[in-house]
Amino acid sequence: MISKALLASLGLSLTLTIALETGFFLLIGKRNKKDLLLLLLVNVITNPVVVLSFWLAVLYMDWNKYIILVLLELFAVLIEGYYYKKYGISFRRPYIFSLCANMFSFWAGELIQLLLW
């Protein structure tokens, strides 16, 4: 059974990721509503999987957590980039967009955690 704390953590992570990546989307001048919806959908698909997989791997595998983090983030970038390429309208370089959006949200999230803790 999934605990309420875990669900809250997953929900907070997804909410922050969507807010930050939407901000990045708008910040770089993208305005296509279908592409914004695509951004929301790919994050709903990838973010909970990456976050949950990270914590499970850290708890149950004897790997360096930074290696796990890089591998999972790479997974997210590739999956999201694939969907941006296949279904996006205004993504000229979908994998670069995915990499930059993920880096933006990751580092902004790290900064938020640093400031709050």
N, CA, C and O atoms as a GROMACS GRO file, in nm:
protein
  468
    1MET      N    1   0.084  -0.118   0.000
    1MET     CA    2   0.000   0.000   0.000
    1MET      C    3   0.088   0.125   0.000
    1MET      O    4   0.187   0.133   0.073
    2ILE      N    5   0.053   0.221  -0.080
    2ILE     CA    6   0.129   0.345  -0.091
    2ILE      C    7   0.086   0.439   0.021
    2ILE      O    8  -0.033   0.462   0.043
    3SER      N    9   0.184   0.494   0.091
    3SER     CA   10   0.154   0.582   0.203
    3SER      C   11   0.108   0.719   0.154
    3SER      O   12   0.134   0.759   0.040
    4LYS      N   13   0.039   0.790   0.242
    4LYS     CA   14  -0.006   0.925   0.210
    4LYS      C   15   0.112   1.019   0.189
    4LYS      O   16   0.108   1.108   0.105
    5ALA      N   17   0.218   0.998   0.267
    5ALA     CA   18   0.337   1.082   0.254
    5ALA      C   19   0.401   1.064   0.116
    5ALA      O   20   0.445   1.161   0.054
    6LEU      N   21   0.407   0.940   0.069
    6LEU     CA   22   0.465   0.913  -0.063
    6LEU      C   23   0.380   0.977  -0.172
    6LEU      O   24   0.432   1.039  -0.264
    7LEU      N   25   0.248   0.961  -0.161
    7LEU     CA   26   0.159   1.022  -0.260
    7LEU      C   27   0.172   1.174  -0.259
    7LEU      O   28   0.173   1.238  -0.365
    8ALA      N   29   0.183   1.233  -0.140
    8ALA     CA   30   0.200   1.378  -0.130
    8ALA      C   31   0.332   1.421  -0.194
    8ALA      O   32   0.336   1.522  -0.264
    9SER      N   33   0.437   1.345  -0.170
    9SER     CA   34   0.567   1.376  -0.229
    9SER      C   35   0.563   1.366  -0.381
    9SER      O   36   0.615   1.453  -0.450
   10LEU      N   37   0.501   1.261  -0.432
   10LEU     CA   38   0.488   1.246  -0.577
   10LEU      C   39   0.404   1.359  -0.636
   10LEU      O   40   0.437   1.412  -0.742
   11GLY      N   41   0.296   1.395  -0.568
   11GLY     CA   42   0.210   1.504  -0.615
   11GLY      C   43   0.282   1.637  -0.616
   11GLY      O   44   0.268   1.715  -0.710
   12LEU      N   45   0.358   1.664  -0.511
   12LEU     CA   46   0.434   1.789  -0.505
   12LEU      C   47   0.539   1.794  -0.615
   12LEU      O   48   0.556   1.897  -0.680
   13SER      N   49   0.610   1.684  -0.635
   13SER     CA   50   0.712   1.678  -0.740
   13SER      C   51   0.650   1.702  -0.878
   13SER      O   52   0.704   1.778  -0.958
   14LEU      N   53   0.538   1.637  -0.904
   14LEU     CA   54   0.472   1.654  -1.034
   14LEU      C   55   0.422   1.797  -1.052
   14LEU      O   56   0.437   1.855  -1.159
   15THR      N   57   0.363   1.854  -0.947
   15THR     CA   58   0.312   1.990  -0.954
   15THR      C   59   0.424   2.090  -0.982
   15THR      O   60   0.411   2.177  -1.068
   16LEU      N   61   0.534   2.076  -0.909
   16LEU     CA   62   0.648   2.166  -0.932
   16LEU      C   63   0.707   2.149  -1.071
   16LEU      O   64   0.740   2.247  -1.137
   17THR      N   65   0.720   2.024  -1.115
   17THR     CA   66   0.775   1.998  -1.248
   17THR      C   67   0.688   2.061  -1.356
   17THR      O   68   0.738   2.125  -1.448
   18ILE      N   69   0.557   2.042  -1.345
   18ILE     CA   70   0.466   2.100  -1.445
   18ILE      C   71   0.475   2.253  -1.442
   18ILE      O   72   0.480   2.316  -1.547
   19ALA      N   73   0.476   2.312  -1.323
   19ALA     CA   74   0.484   2.458  -1.313
   19ALA      C   75   0.614   2.510  -1.372
   19ALA      O   76   0.615   2.607  -1.449
   20LEU      N   77   0.724   2.446  -1.338
   20LEU     CA   78   0.855   2.492  -1.386
   20LEU      C   79   0.873   2.470  -1.535
   20LEU      O   80   0.924   2.558  -1.605
   21GLU      N   81   0.832   2.355  -1.585
   21GLU     CA   82   0.850   2.329  -1.728
   21GLU      C   83   0.752   2.411  -1.812
   21GLU      O   84   0.782   2.448  -1.925
   22THR      N   85   0.634   2.440  -1.757
   22THR     CA   86   0.542   2.531  -1.826
   22THR      C   87   0.602   2.670  -1.831
   22THR      O   88   0.596   2.738  -1.934
   23GLY      N   89   0.661   2.713  -1.719
   23GLY     CA   90   0.730   2.842  -1.718
   23GLY      C   91   0.843   2.847  -1.819
   23GLY      O   92   0.860   2.946  -1.889
   24PHE      N   93   0.920   2.740  -1.828
   24PHE     CA   94   1.029   2.732  -1.926
   24PHE      C   95   0.973   2.740  -2.068
   24PHE      O   96   1.025   2.813  -2.152
   25PHE      N   97   0.867   2.666  -2.094
   25PHE     CA   98   0.799   2.664  -2.224
   25PHE      C   99   0.761   2.807  -2.265
   25PHE      O  100   0.788   2.849  -2.378
   26LEU      N  101   0.700   2.880  -2.173
   26LEU     CA  102   0.657   3.017  -2.202
   26LEU      C  103   0.776   3.112  -2.210
   26LEU      O  104   0.778   3.203  -2.293
   27LEU      N  105   0.876   3.090  -2.124
   27LEU     CA  106   0.994   3.176  -2.119
   27LEU      C  107   1.071   3.176  -2.250
   27LEU      O  108   1.126   3.278  -2.290
   28ILE      N  109   1.075   3.062  -2.318
   28ILE     CA  110   1.149   3.056  -2.445
   28ILE      C  111   1.061   3.094  -2.564
   28ILE      O  112   1.103   3.083  -2.680
   29GLY      N  113   0.939   3.140  -2.535
   29GLY     CA  114   0.855   3.194  -2.641
   29GLY      C  115   0.757   3.098  -2.706
   29GLY      O  116   0.694   3.133  -2.806
   30LYS      N  117   0.743   2.981  -2.652
   30LYS     CA  118   0.648   2.885  -2.710
   30LYS      C  119   0.507   2.925  -2.663
   30LYS      O  120   0.487   2.962  -2.548
   31ARG      N  121   0.410   2.915  -2.755
   31ARG     CA  122   0.273   2.953  -2.721
   31ARG      C  123   0.168   2.855  -2.774
   31ARG      O  124   0.049   2.873  -2.749
   32ASN      N  125   0.211   2.753  -2.846
   32ASN     CA  126   0.116   2.660  -2.905
   32ASN      C  127   0.045   2.581  -2.795
   32ASN      O  128   0.110   2.514  -2.716
   33LYS      N  129  -0.088   2.589  -2.791
   33LYS     CA  130  -0.166   2.525  -2.685
   33LYS      C  131  -0.157   2.373  -2.690
   33LYS      O  132  -0.157   2.308  -2.586
   34LYS      N  133  -0.150   2.317  -2.810
   34LYS     CA  134  -0.139   2.172  -2.821
   34LYS      C  135  -0.003   2.123  -2.769
   34LYS      O  136   0.005   2.018  -2.706
   35ASP      N  137   0.101   2.200  -2.796
   35ASP     CA  138   0.233   2.164  -2.745
   35ASP      C  139   0.238   2.178  -2.593
   35ASP      O  140   0.305   2.100  -2.525
   36LEU      N  141   0.169   2.278  -2.539
   36LEU     CA  142   0.163   2.293  -2.394
   36LEU      C  143   0.090   2.175  -2.331
   36LEU      O  144   0.132   2.123  -2.228
   37LEU      N  145  -0.018   2.132  -2.392
   37LEU     CA  146  -0.090   2.014  -2.344
   37LEU      C  147  -0.001   1.891  -2.352
   37LEU      O  148  -0.002   1.808  -2.261
   38LEU      N  149   0.075   1.878  -2.460
   38LEU     CA  150   0.169   1.767  -2.474
   38LEU      C  151   0.273   1.769  -2.363
   38LEU      O  152   0.306   1.665  -2.307
   39LEU      N  153   0.326   1.887  -2.332
   39LEU     CA  154   0.421   1.902  -2.223
   39LEU      C  155   0.360   1.852  -2.092
   39LEU      O  156   0.426   1.780  -2.016
   40LEU      N  157   0.237   1.889  -2.066
   40LEU     CA  158   0.170   1.844  -1.943
   40LEU      C  159   0.155   1.692  -1.942
   40LEU      O  160   0.182   1.628  -1.840
   41LEU      N  161   0.113   1.637  -2.052
   41LEU     CA  162   0.090   1.492  -2.059
   41LEU      C  163   0.220   1.411  -2.045
   41LEU      O  164   0.222   1.311  -1.974
   42VAL      N  165   0.327   1.454  -2.111
   42VAL     CA  166   0.450   1.376  -2.100
   42VAL      C  167   0.507   1.382  -1.959
   42VAL      O  168   0.569   1.287  -1.912
   43ASN      N  169   0.485   1.494  -1.890
   43ASN     CA  170   0.533   1.502  -1.753
   43ASN      C  171   0.448   1.420  -1.658
   43ASN      O  172   0.499   1.365  -1.561
   44VAL      N  173   0.320   1.409  -1.685
   44VAL     CA  174   0.234   1.322  -1.605
   44VAL      C  175   0.277   1.176  -1.622
   44VAL      O  176   0.267   1.096  -1.529
   45ILE      N  177   0.325   1.143  -1.740
   45ILE     CA  178   0.372   1.007  -1.766
   45ILE      C  179   0.510   0.981  -1.704
   45ILE      O  180   0.530   0.878  -1.639
   46THR      N  181   0.603   1.073  -1.723
   46THR     CA  182   0.741   1.044  -1.683
   46THR      C  183   0.776   1.081  -1.539
   46THR      O  184   0.850   1.008  -1.474
   47ASN      N  185   0.724   1.192  -1.489
   47ASN     CA  186   0.769   1.239  -1.357
   47ASN      C  187   0.742   1.140  -1.244
   47ASN      O  188   0.835   1.109  -1.170
   48PRO      N  189   0.621   1.089  -1.228
   48PRO     CA  190   0.600   0.994  -1.118
   48PRO      C  191   0.685   0.868  -1.131
   48PRO      O  192   0.731   0.814  -1.031
   49VAL      N  193   0.705   0.821  -1.253
   49VAL     CA  194   0.787   0.702  -1.275
   49VAL      C  195   0.932   0.729  -1.234
   49VAL      O  196   0.994   0.647  -1.167
   50VAL      N  197   0.984   0.842  -1.274
   50VAL     CA  198   1.124   0.876  -1.242
   50VAL      C  199   1.141   0.896  -1.092
   50VAL      O  200   1.235   0.842  -1.033
   51VAL      N  201   1.052   0.971  -1.029
   51VAL     CA  202   1.065   1.000  -0.886
   51VAL      C  203   1.051   0.872  -0.804
   51VAL      O  204   1.132   0.846  -0.715
   52LEU      N  205   0.950   0.793  -0.832
   52LEU     CA  206   0.931   0.668  -0.757
   52LEU      C  207   1.046   0.571  -0.783
   52LEU      O  208   1.094   0.506  -0.690
   53SER      N  209   1.089   0.559  -0.906
   53SER     CA  210   1.201   0.470  -0.938
   53SER      C  211   1.329   0.514  -0.867
   53SER      O  212   1.407   0.431  -0.821
   54PHE      N  213   1.349   0.645  -0.859
   54PHE     CA  214   1.468   0.695  -0.790
   54PHE      C  215   1.467   0.651  -0.644
   54PHE      O  216   1.565   0.596  -0.595
   55TRP      N  217   1.357   0.675  -0.574
   55TRP     CA  218   1.353   0.641  -0.432
   55TRP      C  219   1.360   0.491  -0.408
   55TRP      O  220   1.423   0.447  -0.313
   56LEU      N  221   1.296   0.413  -0.493
   56LEU     CA  222   1.304   0.268  -0.478
   56LEU      C  223   1.446   0.218  -0.504
   56LEU      O  224   1.496   0.131  -0.433
   57ALA      N  225   1.510   0.275  -0.606
   57ALA     CA  226   1.648   0.234  -0.637
   57ALA      C  227   1.743   0.273  -0.525
   57ALA      O  228   1.831   0.195  -0.489
   58VAL      N  229   1.726   0.392  -0.470
   58VAL     CA  230   1.812   0.437  -0.360
   58VAL      C  231   1.794   0.346  -0.238
   58VAL      O  232   1.890   0.312  -0.170
   59LEU      N  233   1.670   0.308  -0.212
   59LEU     CA  234   1.641   0.223  -0.096
   59LEU      C  235   1.688   0.079  -0.113
   59LEU      O  236   1.735   0.017  -0.017
   60TYR      N  237   1.674   0.025  -0.234
   60TYR     CA  238   1.693  -0.118  -0.252
   60TYR      C  239   1.814  -0.159  -0.337
   60TYR      O  240   1.843  -0.278  -0.350
   61MET      N  241   1.884  -0.063  -0.394
   61MET     CA  242   2.000  -0.097  -0.475
   61MET      C  243   2.124  -0.034  -0.412
   61MET      O  244   2.117   0.073  -0.351
   62ASP      N  245   2.233  -0.098  -0.428
   62ASP     CA  246   2.358  -0.048  -0.373
   62ASP      C  247   2.434   0.032  -0.479
   62ASP      O  248   2.552   0.006  -0.504
   63TRP      N  249   2.367   0.126  -0.541
   63TRP     CA  250   2.427   0.210  -0.643
   63TRP      C  251   2.442   0.352  -0.588
   63TRP      O  252   2.371   0.392  -0.496
   64ASN      N  253   2.532   0.425  -0.645
   64ASN     CA  254   2.546   0.566  -0.613
   64ASN      C  255   2.420   0.639  -0.657
   64ASN      O  256   2.374   0.622  -0.769
   65LYS      N  257   2.364   0.721  -0.568
   65LYS     CA  258   2.237   0.786  -0.600
   65LYS      C  259   2.248   0.884  -0.716
   65LYS      O  260   2.149   0.910  -0.784
   66TYR      N  261   2.368   0.938  -0.740
   66TYR     CA  262   2.385   1.031  -0.851
   66TYR      C  263   2.385   0.958  -0.986
   66TYR      O  264   2.339   1.012  -1.086
   67ILE      N  265   2.437   0.838  -0.987
   67ILE     CA  266   2.431   0.756  -1.109
   67ILE      C  267   2.286   0.722  -1.140
   67ILE      O  268   2.243   0.731  -1.255
   68ILE      N  269   2.212   0.682  -1.038
   68ILE     CA  270   2.070   0.651  -1.055
   68ILE      C  271   1.997   0.774  -1.109
   68ILE      O  272   1.918   0.764  -1.203
   69LEU      N  273   2.024   0.889  -1.048
   69LEU     CA  274   1.958   1.013  -1.087
   69LEU      C  275   1.986   1.047  -1.233
   69LEU      O  276   1.894   1.081  -1.308
   70VAL      N  277   2.110   1.040  -1.274
   70VAL     CA  278   2.147   1.072  -1.413
   70VAL      C  279   2.079   0.975  -1.510
   70VAL      O  280   2.026   1.018  -1.612
   71LEU      N  281   2.081   0.847  -1.479
   71LEU     CA  282   2.018   0.748  -1.567
   71LEU      C  283   1.867   0.772  -1.580
   71LEU      O  284   1.812   0.764  -1.690
   72LEU      N  285   1.802   0.799  -1.469
   72LEU     CA  286   1.657   0.823  -1.473
   72LEU      C  287   1.623   0.954  -1.544
   72LEU      O  288   1.525   0.960  -1.619
   73GLU      N  289   1.702   1.057  -1.522
   73GLU     CA  290   1.678   1.184  -1.592
   73GLU      C  291   1.701   1.168  -1.742
   73GLU      O  292   1.627   1.224  -1.823
   74LEU      N  293   1.803   1.091  -1.778
   74LEU     CA  294   1.827   1.063  -1.919
   74LEU      C  295   1.708   0.989  -1.980
   74LEU      O  296   1.666   1.020  -2.092
   75PHE      N  297   1.655   0.893  -1.907
   75PHE     CA  298   1.534   0.821  -1.950
   75PHE      C  299   1.422   0.921  -1.977
   75PHE      O  300   1.356   0.914  -2.081
   76ALA      N  301   1.398   1.013  -1.883
   76ALA     CA  302   1.291   1.111  -1.898
   76ALA      C  303   1.314   1.200  -2.021
   76ALA      O  304   1.221   1.225  -2.098
   77VAL      N  305   1.436   1.246  -2.039
   77VAL     CA  306   1.469   1.333  -2.153
   77VAL      C  307   1.442   1.260  -2.284
   77VAL      O  308   1.384   1.317  -2.376
   78LEU      N  309   1.483   1.135  -2.293
   78LEU     CA  310   1.464   1.058  -2.417
   78LEU      C  311   1.317   1.029  -2.444
   78LEU      O  312   1.271   1.044  -2.558
   79ILE      N  313   1.244   0.989  -2.343
   79ILE     CA  314   1.101   0.961  -2.362
   79ILE      C  315   1.025   1.088  -2.400
   79ILE      O  316   0.947   1.088  -2.495
   80GLU      N  317   1.049   1.194  -2.325
   80GLU     CA  318   0.980   1.320  -2.354
   80GLU      C  319   1.018   1.372  -2.491
   80GLU      O  320   0.932   1.417  -2.567
   81GLY      N  321   1.147   1.368  -2.524
   81GLY     CA  322   1.192   1.412  -2.655
   81GLY      C  323   1.126   1.335  -2.768
   81GLY      O  324   1.088   1.392  -2.870
   82TYR      N  325   1.111   1.205  -2.748
   82TYR     CA  326   1.043   1.121  -2.847
   82TYR      C  327   0.900   1.170  -2.871
   82TYR      O  328   0.857   1.184  -2.985
   83TYR      N  329   0.827   1.196  -2.762
   83TYR     CA  330   0.688   1.241  -2.776
   83TYR      C  331   0.681   1.381  -2.836
   83TYR      O  332   0.590   1.410  -2.915
   84TYR      N  333   0.774   1.469  -2.800
   84TYR     CA  334   0.776   1.602  -2.860
   84TYR      C  335   0.802   1.592  -3.011
   84TYR      O  336   0.743   1.666  -3.090
   85LYS      N  337   0.892   1.501  -3.049
   85LYS     CA  338   0.922   1.484  -3.191
   85LYS      C  339   0.804   1.424  -3.267
   85LYS      O  340   0.769   1.469  -3.376
   86LYS      N  341   0.742   1.323  -3.208
   86LYS     CA  342   0.634   1.252  -3.276
   86LYS      C  343   0.503   1.332  -3.281
   86LYS      O  344   0.434   1.330  -3.383
   87TYR      N  345   0.470   1.401  -3.173
   87TYR     CA  346   0.340   1.466  -3.164
   87TYR      C  347   0.344   1.618  -3.154
   87TYR      O  348   0.241   1.683  -3.165
   88GLY      N  349   0.462   1.674  -3.134
   88GLY     CA  350   0.472   1.819  -3.118
   88GLY      C  351   0.455   1.892  -3.250
   88GLY      O  352   0.478   1.838  -3.358
   89ILE      N  353   0.416   2.017  -3.238
   89ILE     CA  354   0.394   2.100  -3.356
   89ILE      C  355   0.509   2.200  -3.374
   89ILE      O  356   0.556   2.219  -3.486
   90SER      N  357   0.553   2.261  -3.267
   90SER     CA  358   0.651   2.369  -3.280
   90SER      C  359   0.787   2.337  -3.218
   90SER      O  360   0.866   2.427  -3.191
   91PHE      N  361   0.815   2.210  -3.196
   91PHE     CA  362   0.945   2.172  -3.140
   91PHE      C  363   1.042   2.142  -3.254
   91PHE      O  364   1.038   2.035  -3.314
   92ARG      N  365   1.130   2.239  -3.284
   92ARG     CA  366   1.227   2.219  -3.393
   92ARG      C  367   1.335   2.120  -3.353
   92ARG      O  368   1.381   2.040  -3.435
   93ARG      N  369   1.375   2.125  -3.228
   93ARG     CA  370   1.476   2.032  -3.174
   93ARG      C  371   1.418   1.971  -3.046
   93ARG      O  372   1.451   2.015  -2.936
   94PRO      N  373   1.334   1.871  -3.062
   94PRO     CA  374   1.259   1.819  -2.947
   94PRO      C  375   1.345   1.761  -2.835
   94PRO      O  376   1.311   1.777  -2.717
   95TYR      N  377   1.455   1.696  -2.869
   95TYR     CA  378   1.539   1.637  -2.765
   95TYR      C  379   1.617   1.746  -2.690
   95TYR      O  380   1.640   1.734  -2.569
   96ILE      N  381   1.657   1.850  -2.760
   96ILE     CA  382   1.725   1.962  -2.695
   96ILE      C  383   1.625   2.034  -2.603
   96ILE      O  384   1.659   2.070  -2.490
   97PHE      N  385   1.503   2.054  -2.652
   97PHE     CA  386   1.401   2.117  -2.567
   97PHE      C  387   1.379   2.033  -2.442
   97PHE      O  388   1.374   2.086  -2.331
   98SER      N  389   1.365   1.902  -2.460
   98SER     CA  390   1.343   1.814  -2.346
   98SER      C  391   1.458   1.821  -2.247
   98SER      O  392   1.435   1.831  -2.126
   99LEU      N  393   1.580   1.817  -2.296
   99LEU     CA  394   1.697   1.827  -2.209
   99LEU      C  395   1.698   1.959  -2.132
   99LEU      O  396   1.718   1.960  -2.011
  100CYS      N  397   1.675   2.068  -2.202
  100CYS     CA  398   1.678   2.200  -2.137
  100CYS      C  399   1.563   2.218  -2.038
  100CYS      O  400   1.583   2.270  -1.928
  101ALA      N  401   1.444   2.174  -2.074
  101ALA     CA  402   1.330   2.186  -1.983
  101ALA      C  403   1.352   2.102  -1.857
  101ALA      O  404   1.321   2.146  -1.746
  102ASN      N  405   1.406   1.983  -1.875
  102ASN     CA  406   1.433   1.897  -1.759
  102ASN      C  407   1.545   1.953  -1.673
  102ASN      O  408   1.536   1.948  -1.550
  103MET      N  409   1.648   2.005  -1.734
  103MET     CA  410   1.756   2.065  -1.656
  103MET      C  411   1.706   2.188  -1.581
  103MET      O  412   1.741   2.209  -1.465
  104PHE      N  413   1.625   2.268  -1.646
  104PHE     CA  414   1.568   2.387  -1.583
  104PHE      C  415   1.485   2.348  -1.461
  104PHE      O  416   1.503   2.404  -1.353
  105SER      N  417   1.394   2.252  -1.478
  105SER     CA  418   1.308   2.215  -1.365
  105SER      C  419   1.386   2.143  -1.255
  105SER      O  420   1.358   2.161  -1.137
  106PHE      N  421   1.484   2.061  -1.293
  106PHE     CA  422   1.564   1.991  -1.193
  106PHE      C  423   1.641   2.091  -1.107
  106PHE      O  424   1.634   2.086  -0.984
  107TRP      N  425   1.715   2.181  -1.171
  107TRP     CA  426   1.800   2.274  -1.096
  107TRP      C  427   1.717   2.378  -1.021
  107TRP      O  428   1.756   2.420  -0.913
  108ALA      N  429   1.604   2.418  -1.076
  108ALA     CA  430   1.515   2.509  -1.003
  108ALA      C  431   1.460   2.437  -0.880
  108ALA      O  432   1.449   2.497  -0.773
  109GLY      N  433   1.425   2.310  -0.895
  109GLY     CA  434   1.378   2.231  -0.780
  109GLY      C  435   1.485   2.216  -0.674
  109GLY      O  436   1.457   2.224  -0.554
  110GLU      N  437   1.608   2.193  -0.718
  110GLU     CA  438   1.720   2.185  -0.622
  110GLU      C  439   1.738   2.317  -0.547
  110GLU      O  440   1.762   2.318  -0.426
  111LEU      N  441   1.727   2.428  -0.619
  111LEU     CA  442   1.739   2.559  -0.556
  111LEU      C  443   1.626   2.583  -0.456
  111LEU      O  444   1.649   2.635  -0.347
  112ILE      N  445   1.504   2.545  -0.493
  112ILE     CA  446   1.390   2.559  -0.401
  112ILE      C  447   1.414   2.477  -0.275
  112ILE      O  448   1.390   2.526  -0.164
  113GLN      N  449   1.460   2.353  -0.290
  113GLN     CA  450   1.488   2.271  -0.172
  113GLN      C  451   1.596   2.333  -0.086
  113GLN      O  452   1.585   2.333   0.037
  114LEU      N  453   1.699   2.385  -0.147
  114LEU     CA  454   1.808   2.449  -0.073
  114LEU      C  455   1.758   2.569   0.007
  114LEU      O  456   1.797   2.588   0.123
  115LEU      N  457   1.672   2.648  -0.054
  115LEU     CA  458   1.620   2.767   0.012
  115LEU      C  459   1.520   2.734   0.123
  115LEU      O  460   1.510   2.807   0.222
  116LEU      N  461   1.446   2.625   0.108
  116LEU     CA  462   1.344   2.589   0.207
  116LEU      C  463   1.398   2.505   0.322
  116LEU      O  464   1.340   2.506   0.431
  117TRP      N  465   1.505   2.433   0.300
  117TRP     CA  466   1.556   2.346   0.407
  117TRP      C  467   1.673   2.411   0.468
  117TRP      O  468   1.733   2.356   0.560
   0.00000   0.00000   0.00000
